[in-house]
Amino acid sequence: MAATALPPLPPQFKSIQHHLRTAQELDKREPVVAYYCRLYAMQTGMKIDSKTPECRKFLSKLMDQLEAMKKQFGDNEAITQEIVGSAHVENYALKMFLYADNEDRAGQFHKNMIKSFYTASLLIDVLTVFGELSEENTQHRKYARWKAAYIHNCLKNGETPQPGPIGMEGESFADVEREEAGSSSLHSGTTQPTSSSTYEANNIPTSNYSGIHIPPGAHAPANTPAEVPHHTGVTSNTIQPAPQNIPLVDPSLYSAQSAGEVRLTPEDFARAQKYCKYAGSALQYEDVSTAVQNLQKALKLLITGRE
């Protein structure tokens, strides 16, 4: 956990307050994700205002936190290698998204699933520290933010939300922001989880989502809520693993042959390595399905030179 306390958040940095709060909440159970949440906040804050005294002081303390975490987790590949870190953060974001999506489609509407939707969107923001977002992640971010606002507002108004992708206009976050006003204290030495879900009003999509394909997340692990449970000390023989839908191995891989001499480019090797890293990260969460899918992608690319 980052030990250096941050000074009060300057008003200019309002847009990164929830990313910093997410970092606080993940310090103990997901320090790698917490690190990159702070890195995103640092980079975004530098772009917003790095000149006024209060902003410079805040960013300086945030930099101290990042340096302390680098020293503490210096032997962790997810901190020292961006490709590993990217896979780790993306898998955790997807884990959040799939949990919330499963709950939504099952008609189980509650604060934890709302927070999971919104946290997933924040973590997809964080992925921009590694480069431009994929179209899939961009769509997931928009959908997750919209769903979080829509379900929150339905429950607040005593209405029953409609599960799954539906044709709805953008939802207002004004009421939620008022609930959160003054409740955010960003001192990293003390994690202060909020009693209700928090949202950011900026960039809320207003378009219709009935035409967007959102994966059902049927293979999401059972233990993927916003508060991911850790081992409780109970011996493993008393815990029954959650059943998972394992994808079939692509039959074409059994007979796949390279068409002549396949010339793999450096980019091909980088993509294959990325898929293998994604698979390794997925296995940390016992997500066999995602691991198998990524390993198959890597194998097909290496054998045929095509994805």
N, C-alpha and C positions, 0 to 999 in steps of 0.2 A: 504494500500500500504506500502511496506517495505520502511522505511525512510533512512536507512543507505546506503550511496553511496559505491559502490564497487570500489576497486582500478583497474587499468588496468588489463585486462585478461592475465594471463601468457600464453605463446605459448603452454605450455604443456596441457592446458585446452581447446584447440580449439574444441575438440569433444563435449563440453557441452555448447558452446556459443549460439547455437540456442535454447536450452532448457531454458537458462537464458533469452534470448530475448522473448521467448514465455511467460515466467513468467511475464516480464514487461508488455507485451501487455494485459495480463489477470488480472493484479492486481486489477483493478476497478470492472470489471464485473464478474470475476470468481476467487475470492481470494483463494478459496480452491484448485483449480487446480494450481494456481500460487504457492501456498505453496509447493505442492508436486513436481512441476517442480524444485523448488530450492532444495528440499530435495534430489531429484534424482541427481542434479548437485553436491551437497555436497558429497553424498556417492560415486559418480563416481570420483570426484576430489580426494577424500581421497585415492582411489585405484590407481590413476594415479601418484600422487606425493604429499605427505604431509610433506616432509622434507625440500625442498629448501625454503629459506626465502620468495621469492615472492609468492610461492604457499601457504605457511603457512599463510601469511598475507591475501591473497585473501580468503582462506577458513575460516579464523577467522571472517572476515567481513560478509561472507555469513552466517556463523553460527549466527552472531548477527541479521541478517535479519530474519532468521528462528525463533529465540527466540522472536523477536518483534512481528512477526505474530502470534505465539502461544499465546502470551498475549492478542493481539488484538481480536483474534477469539477463545479464550479459551472455550467459551460456545457452539461452533459449533461441533456437533457430528462427522462431517466429518474430523475434525482435531484431535479430542480426541480418536476416535475409527477407527482403520485401516479398518475394514470391511466396514464401511460406506464410508470412504474416497476412498477405492478401487472402490466401486460401483459408486461413484460420478465421479471419473476421467474416469473410463471405459465408462460410459454413455456419457460423454462429448466427448471423443475420437470417439465413435461410431457415435455420432451426427455429428461431423466433417466429418467423413468418408462417411456417408450416403448422406450428402449434396453434397459432391464432386462427389460421385458415380452417384447420380441422374443427376447432371449437365453433367457429362461425357456421360452417356448413352443417354441423350437428345441432345448431340452434341453441348452443350453450353460450349465452351472452353474459359476461361478467367483467369486472374491472381488470382482472389479470390478463384476459385475452385482449382487451382494449389496449392495455399497456404493452403487450407483446407486439401487437400490430405497429404501434407507434415507435417502440424501441427498434424494431426491425427497420423502419424507415430511417431512423437516426443512424443506424449502423451502415446502411447503404450510403448515406451521406459520407460516412467515414471512409468508405472504399475509394472515394475520389482522391485520397492521398496517394493511391497507387496508380492513378491514371484515370482516363475517361471511363465512365460507366458503360457497361453493355446495355443494349436495348432492353434485354430481359430485366436487368436490375433496375433500370429506369422505370419500367412499367410496374414492377413490384413495389417500388418506393411510392409512386403515385397512388397505387391501389391501397397500400397499407395505411397511408395517411388519411385517405378519404374514408376508408372503412372505420378507422379509429374515431374520426369525427362523427361519422354517421351513426355508429352504434352508441357512442357516448350521448349524443343529442337525443336519440330515440329513448334511451333509458331515462335520461333526465326529464323528458316530457311524458313519461309513462306510456310510451308506445313500444310495440314489439317490432324489433328490426327484422328485415327480410334477409335470410341467409344467402351467402354466395354473391357472385357478381350480378348486379342489377342496374337498371338504368336510373340513376339518381344524379341530381345536380350537386354541386359542391356544398359542403356543410360549413356553418360558421363556428369558429373557435372562440368567439368573444366571451361567452359565459365561462368556459374553461380557463381562459387566461385570467379572468377576474378572480376565480377560485385560487389560482396559483400566485396571484400578486402578493409579493412580500413574503412568500413561504419558502423561497429558495435561498439557502445559505451555503455558499460554495467554499467551505473550509475543508480541504481534503483530508485533514487529520481526523475528521469526524463525519462518517457517512450518515446522511439524514434522509432515509427513504420517505417518500411522500405517501400520504394516505389515499390519494386519488391519482388517476392518470394525468399526465401533463402533455400538452401539445403545443405546437408552434403554428401560428396563423399564416406565416409566409408560405407562398408557393403551394397553396392548397388547390388541387386541380378542380376545375368546374365543368369538365367535359363528362359525357355520358360513358359509363363503363360497361354497358351490357355487351359490347363487342370485344372486350379484352379477354383473352384466354388466361386464366389464372390456374396453375396446377392445383389439383385437389389436395395434394399433400398427404395421400393415403399412407405413405411410408414414413411419415414423421415419427421419430421415437416417442415413447410414452412420456418420457421425463423432459419435456421441452417447454415448460411455461417460463414466464419472465423470471420467476424465482426458481432456477434450476436446482433441484435437490442434489446434495452430495451424498457420499457414502455415510451411512449412519452407524457403522460399527457392527451391524448385523452380519453374521457369517454368510458367505455367498451361497451356501446350499439352501438357504431359506428364501432366496430371491429368485423368482421366476422371470427370465428375460421376456421382454415384450416381443410378440411375434412380429416379423417384418416381411413385407412383400419383396422378395428378391427378384430383380429383373432377370429374364432369360438371357443367356449368353447369345450374342448375335451369331447365328449359324454361319454367316459368311466368313467369320474369322477363322473357322476351322479349315476352310479351303482357300483362304486368301493367299494369293501369291503376288509378289511384286511384278509389275509389268516391265520386264527388262530390268535395267539397273536403276533403282530408285535413287534420285539425288535429293537428299534432305537438306534443306536450307537451315541456317542458324535459327531462323524463326520457327521452323518445324521442330527442332530440338527443344527450343524454349517452350513451345506449346505442349509438347509431350511431357516435359518436365513439370509444367504447370498442372497438367491433368493428374500426374502421379502425386504431386504435393496435395492437390485437392482430395485425392483418395485417402492419403495418409491422415489428413486433417479430419475427414469424415469418420475414419475408424476411431479417432479419439472420442467421438460421440456415439460409437457403436452403430453408426449409420451405414450398414452393409450395402444397401441399395445404391446410395450415392457413390460409395467407393467402387463398386462394380462398374457402374456407368462410366466413371472417369477413367478407370483402368482400361476398359474396352475402347474408349476414345483414343487413349495413348497408344494402345496396341495397333489399332487400325491405321493411325497416322504413321507409325513406324514401319508397318508392313507395306502399305500401299502408297504412302506419300500424300494421302488425301484424308480429309476429315469426313 
